[in-house]
Amino acid sequence: MIRLIKTIALIAALCVATWFVAHWYAEYRVRTAFAEAGLSERAAECMGRRLVRKLSLRQVHKLTALQDAVHTPEGMVKAARRIDDPRVVKVTASSLLLCSTGLSR
């Protein structure tokens, strides 16, 4: 019985660790994409945090898959439109506005 509890605890810990690493990596990719697109480091960090918090990992993955074709922050919003997901466009545009003006941290 104790062995079963330890196994369940280990599996739960691995799931939590995987969840945190997946979100950290997604935030890193978004932050890097926006920094390369010309946003300041602080604004890019803000964008990464907001997008990962407000979108699913699948949506973030679709967005970061387009990072090679994007060279400006406005281009990222245009790329978000190509995904054909209104939530991605809304969150990307609002986050870009709030983060680039400094209204969000």
N, C-alpha and C positions, 0 to 999 in steps of 0.2 A: 504494500500500500504506500509506504514512504517513497519507494522507487517511482511509482506512478506519479505522485505529487511532484517529485523532483523533475521528472520528465516533462510534465505539463508546465511547470514553472520555467524550465529551460526553453521550451518552445515559445511560451509567451514572451520571454525576454528577447529571443531572437526575432520574433515578429515586431516587437516595439523598436528594436535596434534597426531592423530593415526599414520600417516606416520612417524613422528619423533620417536615416542615410538617404533614402529616396527623395525626401523633401529637401534636404540640404543640397543634394546634387542638382535637383531641379532649380532651386533658387540660384545656385552658382552658375548654371547655364544661362538663365535669364539675365542675371546681373552682368555676365560677360558679354552677352549679345548686345545689351543696351550700352555698355561701356564702349564696345567696338563701333556702335552706331553713332557715337558722338555725345552721349549723355555724360554728365560729370559722374565721378565715382559715387558721390553721395546720392544722386538721383537714380543711378543704375541700381544701387543697393536697395533703395526704396522700392523701385519697380519690381525687383526680384522678390522682395518680401511680400508685397501686395499681391502680385500675380499668383504666387504659390499658395498664399492664404485664401484667395478668392476663387481660384479655378481648380479643377480636378487635375491630377497628374497627367491624365490623357490629353486634356486641353493644353496644358503647359508643354507637353511633348510635341504636339502638333505645331504650336507656336514657335518653339525653339528649332524645329526642323527647318524652318524658313530663314534662319538667321544668316545663312550664307548669301541669300539674295537681297538682304537688307543692309543699307549703308547709312540710313538716317532714321531718327526717331519717327518721322512721319511715314517713312517706308515701312516701319514695323506695324503701324496702324493699317496701312494698305495691305500688308501681308496678312494681318489678322482678318481682314475682310475676305480674303481668298479662302480662309478656312471654312467660311460659311456657317459660323456659329455666332449668333448675336451676342451671347454672353461674353465670349472672348473679345469681340470688338469693343463692347461697352466697358469691360474691366480694363482692357489695354489702353483705350483712349482716356478714360477717367484717371487711371493711374499715371499715365504720361503727363497729363495736365497737372495733377496734384503734386507729383514728385518733381517735375521740372521747375515748378514755381516755388517749391519749398513749403507748400501748404500741408504736406503730409510728411511724416518722418518714418 
